[in-house]
Amino acid sequence: MPRVIVLATGGTIAGRADPRSAHGYNAGCTSGAQLVASVPGLDRLAELSVEQIANVASQDMSEAIWLALAVRIRRIIECGQADGVVITHGTDTLEETAFFLHNVLPAGTPVVLTGAMRPGDAPDADGPANLRAAVQVAASPLSRRRGVLVVMHGAIHDPRQVVKIHTTAAPAFASPGGGPLGIVNPADDPAAIRYFAPDPAECAAPFALSPIIVPLSRVAIVYAHAGMDAACISYAARDGARGIVLAGLGNGNAPQTVLTALVRAVRQSVIVVRATRVPAGRVDRNVEVDDDSNGFVAAGALTPQKARVLLQLLIANGITAPDAVQQAFNAGRAPCDSG
């Protein structure tokens, strides 16, 4: 049987209901071993082992836990300890953890993140089905060379595109840029997994882990809105931010006073990336804003939170020249041969 290691980090999938409200619950109350034991039939899908990396709500996910996951998974891959890895995770920051791992892990061994929108003891708990589907995907030969994946509510997502789109609904994740990579049905046969595209060529890890220092360099996200002033830009630059990501209006735009403050930040060696607060669509260079003259970087299809992660990794690996940073954002990750 395929070997799958489950790395548990907590989240709603490991949560329990709390009587403080009709839908109240506390995340991270159940161990990974208890979670796996609660799902009937998992032992028919793979030879499973469980390790507890953390047990936190996902709003408390940290760069230190990211690094612990990355180091452990690298070890699993290098030593051939498993055919696939599943990470149980809270949903609030799941997409950021997935995107971080996408940029530091080689793509050969499947690494699948999953979670839940309902605590484990809820009558309509979705965690067991999501965990089962994640194990199916991680154990499948069809998933090799696809690297890091997110599996939620029967869909398989690319970590570069997936976003949480609903606060409470079970189908809370989508990939607005191009749709899911595939689907998975709750059956024991390989035909239960269907990918919409052929196997990609295997890609080396974009970033080596060795130069990454936790905590990563400070990168601030500033949210644009009508009537916005430049105070938050000036404060971030003074407070030691190495980068600023603008969650901009429309195609990454902002009031002129804010853009002027961002130009000042660039002159102070702060890297400025223009993203958008709009749920779908790209931010391209030189559309409404003169990026070439201002020294800005356009985020492409990355959300502000993923743009922040990529910029932190670039800075940690000494990639700070505007052209090189833009090249990485054009690809949604660093070039495959950079690690």
N, C-alpha and C positions, 0 to 999 in steps of 0.2 A: 504494500500500500504506500501511497505517497506520504511523506513525512511533513507535517505542518507544525510550526511553533507559533503559539498564540502569545503575544506580548500585550499585557493588560495595562491600561493607564487610568482607568476610572471612567467618569462620565455618566450620563443618564442611563446608558446600557447596564451600568453597575449600580443603579440607584434604587432607592426604596421610597414608597409614598410617605408623605408627612401630613398629619391631620390639620395643619394650619390653614389649608384652603382645599377646595374641591379637587384641584389638580396639583396641589403642592407635593414636592418630593425633594429628596436630598441625593445628590450625585455621589458616586464613589463609595458606596456602602458595602458592596459585594466584591469578593475577590475574583480574580480571573478564573481560578480553578473552580469556584462555585458556579460562576457563569457558564463555563463550558459543561460542567456536569449537569446543568439544568436543561440542556438542549438535547432531546432524544435523537439518537441516530447519527450524531456527529462521528462516532467511532466507526461507522460504516463508510465514511468518506475519506478518512485519513488517519494515520497514526499521529495522535496529538500529544503535545506537551505544552505546558503553560508556565509563563514567567511573569511575575508582577514587577513592572518597571516603575509604576507610580499608581496612586489611587486618588486622583484629584478631579474636581469639576473642570470642564475645559476652559472656563474663564481663568483658571489658575495654571493653565499649561505654560511652560517656561522654556527658554532656550536651553537650559540645563537638561530638561527631559528630552528635548529634541536631540541633543547631542548623545545622551545615553541610549536612546533608540538607535541612532545612526551607528554608533560604535558597536552595539550588540548585534545589529543586523549585518554589518560588515563582517563581524566575526563568524556569524552563522554561514554567510556566503563563502567566505574564504576557507572555512573548515568543512564545508559540505555537510553541515549538520541538519539541513532541512531542504525540502523541495519547494517550500513556500512559507511565507510569514503572514500572519494576520495580526493587526493591531486593533484592539478595541479602544474607543476614544470618544470623548464628548463631542457633540456636534457643533458647538459654537465656534471652535477654532480648528476643527478637523481639516478644513481645506488648507489652512496655513501649515499645519504639520505635514500634510501630504505633499505640499509644494516644496517645503524644505527638504524632505527626504528624496523627492524626485530629483533634486539638484545635487545630492551628495552620495547617492547610491548607484551602483551599476545596474543596468536594466535586465540582466539575465534572469535572476530569481524573482518570481512574483512577490510583491509586498502589498498587501491589501488592507486598507483602513475601513473600518465600519463602526457604527454606533447605533443609537436609538433615539427616538423622540418620546418614548414612554418609559418609565422606570420598570424594572424587571418584575415587580409584583403587581403591576396594573393589569386589569382584565384584558386590555387590548395591547399588551406589550408587543412591540415590534422588534425588540432586540434579538430574541431567539431566531426568527426568520432571517434577520440581517446577518447574524453570526454564521448561521448555516450557509447562506449564500456566499459569504466571504471565504469560508473554508473551501467550498466547492471551487471558487475561482482560483484561490491560492494553490489548490491541489491539482489543477488542470494543466496538462501539457500545453493547451491552447494559450495559456497565460504567460508562458516563458517569453523572455525578451521584451515584454511589455512594461516591465519595471513597476513603478508604484501606481496603484489603482485605488479608487474609492468605490465601494459597493454599498449602495443604499436602496432599499425598496425595489429590489429586482433589477436595478440598472448598474452598469459598470461605467465609471467616469474617469476621465483624464484629469489628473490633479492640476493641470494648467488652466482648465476651463471650469471645473466644478465650483459651484457656489451654493451656499445655503440661502434659499429663497423664501422660507416661511418660518415663523417663530415657533409654531406648534404642530402643524400638520405632519402626518407620517411621511408623505412624499415631499420632504423638505429640501431636497437637493436637485439641482438641474445643471446642465452645461449649455448656457445660452449661446456660446460661440459656434457650436456645431453639433450639439446633441451628444448622447452617451456613446461610449465606445462599443457597448454591447449590452446584452441582457442575460439574466440567469433565472432559471425556473427551479422550484424546489423538487428536483428529482435526482436520483442517484446515478443516472447514466451520463456519459460525457456530452451527449446531445443537448443536455439542459443548458449548456453555455454556448452562446452565439456571439461572436464578434462581427462587427459590420465592416471591418477592414482586415486585410491580410497581416500576417506577422510582420512587424517592423524589423529592420536590421538592428542587431544588438549595438547599443551605444554605451561607451565608457562613462563612468561617473564624471559629470562636468567639473565638480569641485573636489579636491582632496580634503580629507578631514583634518590632516595634520596642522595646517596653519589656522584653523578656526579656533578662536578664543571665545569662551563664554564668560561674561555676556558679550554678545556681538555689539558692534558699534551702534550708537544711538541713531536711529532714523525716525523722524517724526512724520506723522500723517496729519495734514491740515485739511479741514472739510470746508469747501467753498459754499457760500450762500449769498442771497441778496443782502446788500448792506454790509458785507464783510469788510473789516478793516485789516491792516497789515500787522497788528500787534503780535499775533501768534507767530508770524514769520520771523519778526525781529527777535522775539523771545527765544524761539528754537535755535536760531543762529548764535545768539549770545550764550545759550545754555549748553553748548557743546555738541549739538547735533551734527553728525557727519553728512547726513542727507536729509532732504525734505521731500516727501511725496505729497503732491497736491491732489486731493480728491475733488477734481474740478467740476465746473459746470459744463454741460454739453461735451464738446470735444476737448476736455481738459482745460477749460478757460477759467478766468477769474477776473474780478474788478482790476482796473488798471493800477490802482495803488498797491494791490497785492502782487501783481506781476512785477512792478517796479521794485518792491521789497525782495522778491525772489531773485531778480537780477543782482541786487546788492549782496544777497546770500551767496550766489555763485562767485562773486568777486572775493568773497571771504573763504573760498575753497569748499563751500557746501555744495554737494551734488543735488540738483533739483530734477525731479521726475514728475512729469505731468500725467496723471491718470484721470479717471472720471468717476463721479458719484452715480452716473447713469447705469442701470443694471446690465445693459447689453451694448455691444459695439466697441470699436477700437478708438484709441487716441493716436493719430498719426502726426508726423512732423510737419511743421510749417503750414498748417491749415489756417487757423485764425491767429495763431501765435507764431512769431518769428523765432523758432528754436535755434536756428543757426546763429543769429545775432546775439541772442540772450544766453546761449550756452546751456539750454535745457535739454533734457532727454524725454522722449515720448514713450509712454508705457506700452503702447501697442494694445494687445488684448488683455493684459493683466489687470486685475482689480487692484485698488490701492493697497490692500493688505498683502497681496502677493508681490506687488511691486516693492513693498518695504522689505519682504524676506529676500528677494533677489538682490536688492541693493545692499543689504547687510552682508550677504555672501560674497558679492563682488568686492566690497571694501575689505572683508576679512582675507580675501585672496589677493589683495593688492591691485585689483582692477578698478582704477578710478579715472582713467582718461575718458573724456566724454565720448569719443568715437567708439572705444571698446565697450563702454557701458551701454551705448545705444545698440551696438551689435548684439549684446546679450539680450536686451529687451526685444529686439526684432525677432529673436529665436524663441523667446519665452524662457530661456535658460542660457547658460554659457555654451559655447561651442563644444561638441562632444570630445574634442581632443585636448581641451584645456586642462583636464584633470590628470 
